[in-house]
Amino acid sequence: MRTDVRRIVVVGGGVMGGTLAGGFVRRDPRPDVTVVEKNAERAAQLRTELGVEVVDLADAGDALASADVVVLVVKPQDVPALLADAGSRLRPGALVVSIAAGITTATIEAAVPAGVPVVRAMPNTPARIDLGVTGISPGSSCPPEMVAVARELMSTVGVVVEVPEELQDAVTAVSGSGPAYVFYLAEAMAAAGVELGLDEDTAALMAARTVLGAASLLVASGEPAAELRRQVTSPGGTTAAAIGTLDRLGAAEAVRAAITAARDRGRELSGG
């Protein structure tokens, strides 16, 4: 991390806020991390588990005033009020990274002092185990060195890709919502195993570990998914029967339609 990033303020201490704060404190050298969290029970948990300072929402302005980086991890509908109350306290040169889905960089830039660069980011839930995928998009006045800071920070919980902001809804559809598609598949695989006679625990374990193993092989091998699929699919064999059934039922088309629907809904939510 750049040595001048000494103080990071995470606004919102929920699951993703806590995940990101946990990634930040593992950096070397460790920055000072403050979390803004209004729930007293959650605040106490974060203090104990991460060893970070936690302040109430009423003190957000003071926290933001001393921050080198502010990471907004609040509900999109809460962003306008937060910035109206505390945004003016940001110092020029501080970086704002927003995880608020659907809130554009232009909206945030209009609510913070001139000279405050903004980066929009969309992580996904595997960030909880440092296997996340985050898409980042810089705002109109964000210099390359600040984009690099955002990339470095978000890489503490996984891989980072940079995309134009108009593609953030596609990022949400593919990777932001993507874990749910994989969980859906694992659910169906386990349910089928039970129908075929396996007990629930065995079927669930087999489905989960098969998804894990296949995903790990896909990443480690560097081979395209289509090639790995072909390697498993012997002509006339059991896998061929399964893939043929999926093709006949239109599974690939259904996945593409689902991801497009997620993209379109993202556009609706962001007013695009």
N, C-alpha and C positions, 0 to 999 in steps of 0.2 A: 504494500500500500504506500502511496505517496506519503512522505513524512509530514507534510503540512496538513494531512487529514487527521486531526487529533481528536475531534469531538464529533460523534455521530448521534443524532437524535432520531429515534424511531417513534413516530406518532401512531399509536395503536398497538396494543400488546396482545392481540389475539393469537391464533395459531400461526398465521404467516408472519405477523410482527415478531413474535417470539422466536420463530425459526430464523428470521433474518438477523435478529439481534444475536442469537446464538452463533451464527456464522461469523458475524463481525468480531465478536470477542475472541474468536479462535485465531484471528490474524496475528501476525508477528511483524512489527511490534503491535501489541494490543492497543486499540484506540479507546478513549473514554466513550462509553455507550450509555445513553440515557433513553429510557422508554417512557413515553407518555401514556398512561393507562388509568381510566377512571374507575375500574372495578377493583376494590380494595383486595379482595381475595386473590385475583389474578396478579395484582401488583406484588403481593407478598410472595407468590409462587415464583415470579420472575426474579425477584431479589435473591431468593434462596437458590434457585436452579442455575442462574446465569451470573450472579454476583454483579448485577448492574444497578445503577441508580434508576429509580422509578418515581416519577412525579405525577401528580394529578393533572387532569385536563385544565384546571384553572391556572396552572403554572406553566402551560405550554408556551406562552409568549416569552417568558424568561428563558426557557430551555432553548427555544429557537434562536434567540438573540445571540447565543454564544456558540452556535453550531457551525461546523464546517460543512456538514452534510445533513440534510433532513430527509428522512424517508417516510412518505405518507402511506400508511397502511390502514386506512380507515374506509368506511363505506362511502361509495361515490356521493351519496346524497349529503354526507357530512362535510365534504371538502369545502364548499363555498362558505359555510359558517365558520369553519376552522380558520381559513385564510383571512376572512373578514376580521376575525378577532385577533389573530396572531401573525398573519402574513407580513404585516408591515414591520415586524420586529426583526425579520431576516436581514442580515447584513449583506451588502453587495459582495459578490464573489462566492457566497455560500451556494452549494449545489442542492437542488431539490430533485429527489427521485420519487416519482409517484407510482404507486401500485394500484391506484383507484381505477377500476375498470370503467372505460367509457369517458373518462375525463381527459380532454385533450391538453396537450402542452400549452396551446394558446390560451386556454381558459385559466390555467395556473399562472402563466406569464403575466396575464392581465391583472392578477390579484396580488402579485408580489412586487417588491421594489425593482426598479430598473437595474440591470446588471446581475440579476440572479438567474443563472442558467437552470434549465429544467430538462429532465430526462423522464420519459414514460417507460414503465417496465411491466411485464406480465410474466411472473413466475408460475410454476405449478406445484402441486402438493408433494411430489417426490423431493422437493427441496428440504422436507423434514428430515431426510436421511442423506442430504448432500448429493442427491441424484436428480435435481431439478433441471428444467429447461426454462430459461428466461429470455424473452424477446425484449430488446430495448430500442427506443427511438428517441433521438435528441430533438429538443425544441429548436425553434428558429434561431435563437441567439446562444446556443450551447456550443462552446469551443471544443475542438477535438480532445484537449487534455481533460476536460470535464467528462466527456463521453468515456474516456479511458478510465476515469475514477469510478464511474457508474458500473462499467463492465467489470472492473476488478472487485468491487464490492459484491455485486450479484454473483460473481463466480465463486464466492465462498460457499454457495449452496448448490452448485452444479454448473452446467455449461450455459454460455450466453451467446445469443445471436443478435446482430443488429439489423433492423429492417426499417424501411420508411414508415412513418407513422400511419399512413393510410393502409398499411398491411397489419396493423395491430389486431384487427378483428380476425384476420386469418390466423395469426399467432394464437389468439384465444381459442379459436375453433380447433386447431390441430393439437397444440400442446397444453394450453390452459385447461381445456375441457377433456383433453386426451386421456388422462388417467381413468376417467369414468368409463370410457369405451373399453379399456383393458379390463377393468373390474367387471364390467358387464359380461365380457367374454368369459372371464374366469368363473363368474356365477353360473353361466350357461353350461360350461364344461363340467363343473362340479355337479350341477343338477342332473346332467345326462349320465354322469358316472353313477349317481345314486339310482337312477332309473334302470341302469344296467346291472345293479346288484351290489355295488360298493357301499360301504357305510359312509355317512356324511363326513366324518373327520378325514378318512382316507381319501375320499374324492376331493375334498377341499384342499388337502395338502398336495395331492398330485396336480391339481389344476394350478395352484399358486406356484409351485416349484417348476412346472413346465413353462409357465409364462416367464418366470425369472430366468430360467436357463435359456429359453429361446431368445429373449431380449439381450441377455449377456452375450450370447453367441453372435447375434446380429451386430452388436457394437464391436466386439473383440475381433471378429473375422474381417470386417471391412467389406464383406461381400454384400451385394444387393439382396434385399429381402426376397425378390423373385427367384434369384439363383439358389438361395438356401432352401426355399420352398421346393424347388425342382429336385434338389438333392435328396429330400425326404420322400418325394412322390414317385415311387416306382410304378411303371405302367401296369395297370391291371391290379394293383395292390390295394391294401386297406386305406392308405392315405388318399390314393387316387379316387376311391369311392367317396370319401368324405369331401374332398375338394370339388368333385363333380356335383355333389349335392348342394354345396354352398353356391357354386356357380349357377346351378339350375334355379335356386331360390333367390338369386339376385343379391347375394350378400355384399359383394364389392360395390354394386350400385347403391345399396342401402347405406353403406359406410360413407360413400362420397356425398350422398344426399344429406345424411345426418350432419356431416362436417360443414356443408354449405349452409344448412339451416342454422347451425350454431353461429357461423359467420354473419348471416343475415340478421339474426337476433341481436348480435353484438352491435351491428350498425344501428338497429332501431333504438337500443338502449343509449347509444352515444349521440343520438339525434342525427345520424348520418344517413 
